[in-house]
Every structure is written in C-alpha cells, then in structure tokens.
C-alpha cells in the first residue's frame, strides 16, 4: 500500500530502521553462555542511540540477575531479558508476542 503524498507516517522498513518499532519475541534470540548484563551490553551498540544499559536493566527488574548466565535464567527471566533488548532503542511502538508466557505471577 502506497502512502499518500505528504503523509508523515514512515514506511514499515523505515520505522524499523529508525528504531521506531521493536518486538518482544516469545522465544529465541539469546546467547545462553553470556550473562544477562553482557547480553544487554552487547546488543546496545546496534542501536543508533541506545538507552543506558543500567537503566534498562533496572526498568526490567534484572539488576539482581545481571551477572547470571542467561542459560541459568527461568523462562520468565529470559522473557524480561528479551523485553530489555526490545526497549534499548526507545521505540515508539513495542509489539509483544505472548509477553507474559512463562513469567511468574508477580512479573505479569
């Protein structure tokens, strides 16, 4: 679908490239041997203007897990790591693919 002339909405590919859209996937995308904080720290530079890693870690309630290997995290904790990665670029739109699946009741 073509956008009308003068439209201020970016095309989908442009929106993704400009970090206006991000997604929290239900599974995958994590390297099991890295720590939680190293995972977030490694992905941060892939964004043009990433948020502060410590801020994102705190916001997603991962501070106490920062030094823990991802493979030792529960399903809900891994989901929070994926959420942290998704918000690193400060997206305008965050798409959630079963965001609470596997999370403990308090995290939901």
Secondary structure, 3 states (H helix, E strand, C coil): CCCCCCCCCCCHHHHHHCCCEEEECCCCCCCCCCEHHHHHHHHHCCCCCCCCHHHHHHHCCCHHHCCCEHHHCCHHHHHHHHHHHHHCCCCCEEEECCCCCCCCCCCC
